[in-house]
Structure formats: C-alpha cells, structure tokens
Amino acid sequence: MTLRSRALSFFSASILVFTILVAVLHFAFGFQYVVILTDSMEPHINPGDLVVVYPTHHVKPGDVILYRLDLGGARYHITHRVVGIAHDESGRLYYVTKGDNRKYPDPWKVYPDQVVGKVVTVVPYVGRLYYYTPLMITVLFLSLMAFFGYELVKVLIEEEEEKPSKKPIPQLRRSRDIYMVRRRARRLPGRGNL
C-alpha cells in the first residue's frame, strides 16, 4: 500500500468516524451543536464558531452555558458565562450571566429550567458551514464523502495489486506456431500425443 492510498484511506475513515460520532452524540446523548452569531464571547468564542453543548443543569460560576430566553414573543438561545449564583425574592436559584466581551452582566435572570447545557468544546469556523446547511444534509454529505473516499481508496489499492510485472509477456513466434502445426501432422500411431 502506497503512502497516497494510506492517506486517502485514513482521510475517508476519519470522515466516517466523525460523522458517526456527531450522530451518536446528538441522537443518543442529547448533545447539541450551536453556531455563535455575535461577538459577545470573544476572544474565546468567535462569530462563526460551532459550540458543542452537553445537556446538564449542574452549573457553577465560570461555566459557559447555553440557555433559552423568551423576549418580546421570540425565543433566543444565548451562550454566555455564569459569573454568579443568586436567589430571587421567592428564594428560587438563578444564574447571573455575562458575555466575555461585555462590561456588564446580562439584565435578566437565568433559572435552571432555562439552561440547555454547558459548552464542552468550540470548533472554530465550522459553524459557518453548519449554519447554512441543515444537520441531516450535513450528515448525508459527510457520509457520502466517506463512502466515496473509501471506494476510491479501494479502487486504488486494487489497481496496485493488478499492475503487471515488469517482465515482458512471451509472444508466440510465427516459426514456433509453424513447428507445432508440422509436429501435429507427423504424429505416428502408438506414440501418444507429444
């Protein structure tokens, strides 16, 4: 196997593993993938980055969380850092959040039932592709890429195995053909087919 075919094989296997991992994390464990649209979390999370969110309600100060916020009849998903934990007038726990790129904390209270989860990792720039392409189309596209990459590597490997050797193929010469014809004509009875 040549270096090129190994590289192609590794590339296609990596895409396939990545696609399966994304699907399993999303559908089996509830992970969510969110594209950051604003600069409120710069320099750690930039617009166009994709964040992977683990579903949990156990939050402590310093965690970056994704939470739901209903304002003016619209629902927003916001990714900010928890800077404090407090209790309201009725004794309910809430989180004080703030964007890393903002001077002041958010003016609203974030209750535990609004928390979608904690940010586990940030994938730079991938969010731009993800934002404009729905998840299922992305999974289908990556799966097809992995499949075609695998098939391409398989074809390349088979071609290498089928390459003819450097030795020339012996060609029958005209004189040999004529000799064999004459020999067959001269066969004597009882001598066998030599």
Protein Blocks (a to p, Z undefined) as FASTA:
>chain_A
ZZklmmmmmmmmmmmmmmmmmmmmmmmnopacdddfbfklcckbcghiacdddddfbdce
hiacdddddeehiacddddddfbdcddfkopacdddddfkbfbdcfbdcdfklpnbdcfb
dcehklmmmmmpcfklmmmmmmmmmmmmmmmmmmmmmmmmmpccfbdcddddfklmmmmm
mmmmmpcehkapZZ
